[in-house]
Amino acid sequence: MAGGRVALRSHLLATAAYALGCVTGVIVLVLERRDDYVRFHALQSIACSIGFAVVALIEFLIHLNGH
């Protein structure tokens, strides 16, 4: 990453990390060992997916108790 520029490959991998949430996040994280930019986005994808799943579970439980 010279001069603050990120290679096209890095952008594609970082974008792919978000495609299927945790699944692709973990795959990209395991496959990419050196690129911190890609690893950051893979970790962020995993964290966001887990967060969304927790919120969905809480909403489901609230809805379940409401009836």
Secondary structure as GFF3:
##gff-version 3
##sequence-region A 1 67
A	DSSP	three_ten_helix	2	4	.	.	.	ID=ss1
A	DSSP	alpha_helix	8	16	.	.	.	ID=ss2
A	DSSP	alpha_helix	22	31	.	.	.	ID=ss3
A	DSSP	alpha_helix	36	66	.	.	.	ID=ss4
###
